[in-house]
Amino acid sequence: MTSESRTDGLETLPGDLGSLAHGVPDRIAGTLYVKSFAGGVRQRPRPGAELTFGREKPKVGVLVGGDDRNVSRTHGILRYDSGHWWLRNNGRRNLQLPGTTQLFTESEPYPLQPGYTPVFIRTAPRCTYLVEIFVTDGTGQGPRPVYGDPTFEGHSWPLHPVERLALVATAQPYLLHEEHPEPWARDAVATLLAEVDPAGNWNRSKVGRVVDGVRERLAKAGVKGLLAQEVGQPVGNRLKHNLIVELMASRSIVPPDLELLD
């Protein structure tokens, strides 16, 4: 991975860099990576170092929502102090962090831990901007899985675009890192995808065939907890939950995939 140095001390990340949820091969502890759909930067740790994100290009380090006035010109500020990176909300809209944590303008700065942190700015019911943040721990390894600890063998499961679309829609609460996520119901997914992909002929039955097809394929490949006889009764959403956990733990679906639903 190569990067381009800038006059403000930031290094621009290569355009083909994937989601930061996959981790970064960086062995300098405390290095900050920040990325949006518009691009990303890297900042080495040093006292007083700052990185901003928002819609005021080119003043901010990372552009977010450049054509959306609901995103503040400088919406978020990251500052390195006392051996930590701290996140502060400088915008009018709250910053949604994993779980139920929300940062408001009046909130105290939030200390970022090593690893992956997705930050969301929601400006409308169907408009959410993602800012990916990764703080290195010096090991050069990727982040730990968020939901449980399924074995990660260093590969992601290949998904057809139709499969990815259905699974991302089903897994939205997980990709948004809500505190107690539940898979979306088939009817709700079908209604959403009929709007997102009108040519796809989506309905409840098609959503079920696509999602169950991936689940059965991974079960045949040796992933446990994806068959009814393995989880017992009542089954409920446990099979879909376990499937989503595996896909997220293997970084087969990641928060930037939510862009497919915009």
C-alpha positions in Angstrom: 0.0 0.0 0.0 1.4 3.4 -1.0 0.2 6.8 0.1 0.7 10.3 -1.0 2.1 13.0 1.4 0.3 16.3 1.7 1.5 19.7 2.8 -0.6 19.6 6.0 1.2 16.5 7.3 -1.6 14.0 6.2 -0.9 11.2 3.8 -3.6 10.5 1.2 -4.6 6.8 1.1 -4.7 5.1 -2.3 -8.0 5.2 -4.0 -8.2 1.4 -4.4 -7.9 0.8 -0.6 -10.8 -1.3 0.6 -12.7 -0.9 3.9 -10.7 -0.2 7.0 -12.8 -3.0 8.6 -10.2 -5.4 7.0 -7.4 -3.8 9.1 -4.3 -2.1 7.9 -0.7 -3.6 7.7 0.8 -0.8 9.8 3.2 -1.5 12.7 3.5 2.1 14.0 1.2 2.1 17.1 -1.3 5.0 17.3 -1.4 5.8 13.6 -4.8 7.1 12.6 -6.6 6.1 9.4 -9.8 7.9 8.4 -11.8 7.1 5.3 -15.2 8.0 3.7 -16.7 7.1 0.4 -14.8 10.1 -1.0 -11.4 8.9 0.1 -9.2 8.7 3.1 -6.0 9.9 4.9 -3.4 8.6 7.4 -2.0 10.7 10.3 0.9 9.6 12.4 0.6 10.2 16.2 2.2 13.4 17.5 1.0 15.7 20.3 -1.5 18.2 19.0 -2.1 16.5 15.7 -5.6 17.1 14.3 -7.7 15.7 11.5 -11.1 17.0 10.5 -14.0 15.6 8.4 -17.0 17.3 6.9 -18.3 18.8 3.7 -16.0 21.9 3.4 -13.6 20.7 0.7 -10.6 21.3 0.7 -10.4 22.6 4.3 -11.2 19.3 5.9 -8.9 16.3 5.9 -11.7 13.8 4.8 -14.7 14.9 2.7 -18.1 13.7 3.9 -21.5 14.7 2.4 -20.1 17.3 0.1 -23.5 18.0 -1.5 -25.5 17.7 1.7 -26.0 20.8 3.8 -27.2 18.7 6.7 -23.5 17.7 7.1 -21.6 20.5 8.8 -18.6 22.1 7.1 -16.4 20.7 9.8 -18.5 18.0 11.4 -15.9 16.1 13.3 -12.4 16.7 14.8 -9.9 14.1 15.8 -7.0 15.2 18.0 -4.1 13.4 19.4 -3.5 14.2 23.1 -2.2 12.3 26.2 -1.3 9.3 24.1 -4.8 8.9 22.6 -6.8 10.0 19.7 -10.0 11.8 20.8 -13.1 12.4 18.6 -15.2 15.5 19.1 -18.5 16.4 17.4 -18.3 19.9 15.8 -21.5 19.6 13.8 -25.2 20.0 14.4 -26.0 16.4 13.7 -25.0 13.8 16.2 -22.3 11.2 15.5 -23.5 7.7 16.0 -20.8 5.3 17.3 -21.1 1.5 17.8 -23.8 0.4 20.3 -25.9 3.3 21.7 -23.1 5.8 22.0 -23.9 9.2 20.4 -21.7 12.3 20.4 -23.4 15.6 20.4 -21.9 19.0 20.0 -21.9 19.4 23.8 -20.5 15.9 24.5 -17.0 15.4 25.9 -14.4 14.2 23.4 -14.6 10.4 22.9 -11.3 8.4 23.3 -10.8 6.0 20.4 -9.4 2.6 21.2 -7.0 0.7 18.9 -8.9 -1.1 16.1 -11.9 -0.3 13.9 -14.6 2.3 14.8 -17.3 3.1 12.3 -19.0 6.5 12.8 -22.3 7.3 11.2 -23.9 10.7 10.4 -27.6 10.3 9.6 -29.2 13.3 7.8 -32.5 11.7 6.7 -34.3 8.4 7.2 -32.6 6.9 4.1 -29.4 8.9 4.1 -26.5 7.9 6.3 -22.9 8.8 5.9 -20.1 6.5 7.1 -16.7 7.6 8.4 -14.4 4.7 9.0 -11.7 5.2 11.7 -8.9 2.8 12.4 -6.2 3.3 15.1 -3.3 0.9 14.9 -2.0 -1.1 17.9 1.5 -1.7 16.4 0.9 -5.4 15.6 0.0 -4.9 11.9 -3.0 -7.1 12.4 -6.7 -6.5 11.6 -9.5 -5.8 14.1 -11.1 -8.4 16.3 -14.6 -9.4 15.3 -17.3 -7.4 16.9 -19.9 -10.1 17.3 -18.5 -13.2 19.0 -15.2 -14.8 18.0 -15.7 -17.1 15.0 -12.5 -18.4 13.6 -11.1 -16.1 10.9 -8.9 -18.0 8.5 -7.8 -14.9 6.7 -10.2 -15.1 3.8 -13.6 -13.7 3.0 -16.5 -15.6 1.6 -17.2 -14.8 -2.1 -20.7 -13.3 -2.7 -22.6 -12.7 -5.9 -23.8 -9.1 -6.3 -27.4 -10.3 -5.8 -26.4 -12.2 -2.7 -24.5 -9.2 -1.3 -27.4 -6.9 -1.8 -29.9 -9.1 0.0 -27.5 -9.8 2.8 -26.5 -6.2 3.4 -30.2 -5.3 3.5 -30.8 -8.1 6.0 -27.8 -7.2 8.1 -28.3 -3.4 8.3 -28.6 -3.2 12.2 -25.3 -5.2 12.4 -23.5 -3.1 9.8 -24.7 0.0 11.7 -23.2 -1.5 14.9 -26.4 -1.2 16.9 -26.2 -2.5 20.4 -28.7 -5.4 20.1 -29.1 -6.0 16.4 -31.7 -8.3 14.8 -31.9 -9.3 11.2 -34.4 -7.5 9.0 -37.5 -9.6 8.2 -37.9 -10.9 4.6 -40.9 -8.7 3.9 -39.0 -5.6 5.0 -36.0 -6.5 2.9 -38.1 -7.3 -0.1 -39.9 -3.9 0.2 -36.6 -2.0 0.5 -34.9 -3.9 -2.4 -37.9 -3.4 -4.7 -37.1 0.4 -4.3 -33.3 0.1 -4.5 -33.3 -2.4 -7.4 -36.6 -2.3 -9.3 -35.3 -4.5 -12.1 -34.5 -7.3 -9.6 -38.0 -8.5 -9.2 -37.6 -8.7 -5.4 -40.2 -10.4 -3.2 -40.3 -12.3 0.0 -39.6 -15.6 -1.6 -36.6 -14.4 -3.6 -35.1 -12.8 -0.5 -35.5 -16.2 1.3 -33.9 -18.2 -1.5 -30.9 -15.9 -1.8 -30.2 -15.7 1.9 -30.8 -19.3 2.6 -28.7 -20.3 -0.4 -25.7 -18.5 1.1 -26.3 -20.0 4.5 -26.5 -23.5 3.1 -23.4 -23.0 1.1 -21.4 -21.9 4.1 -22.8 -24.7 6.2 -21.5 -27.2 3.6 -18.1 -25.5 3.8 -18.0 -26.3 7.5 -19.4 -23.2 9.2 -21.3 -24.3 12.3 -24.5 -22.9 13.6 -26.2 -22.4 10.2 -28.5 -25.5 10.3 -31.7 -25.9 12.3 -30.5 -29.2 13.9 -27.4 -27.4 15.2 -29.2 -24.7 17.1 -32.3 -26.4 18.5 -35.8 -25.1 19.0 -37.1 -22.5 18.7 -35.0 -21.5 15.7 -36.3 -17.9 15.3 -33.7 -15.6 13.8 -30.7 -17.6 15.1 -29.7 -19.0 11.7 -29.8 -15.6 10.1 -28.0 -14.1 13.1 -25.2 -16.7 13.0 -24.9 -16.2 9.2 -24.4 -12.5 9.6 -22.0 -12.9 12.4 -19.8 -15.2 10.2 -20.0 -12.8 7.3 -19.0 -9.9 9.4 -16.3 -11.7 11.3 -14.7 -12.8 8.0 -15.1 -9.3 6.6 -17.3 -10.6 3.8 -19.7 -7.8 4.4 -18.5 -4.5 5.9 -20.2 -1.1 6.8 -19.2 0.5 3.5 -21.5 -2.0 1.8 -24.4 0.0 3.1 -23.8 2.3 0.1 -25.5 -0.4 -2.0 -28.8 0.6 -0.4 -28.6 4.4 -1.1 
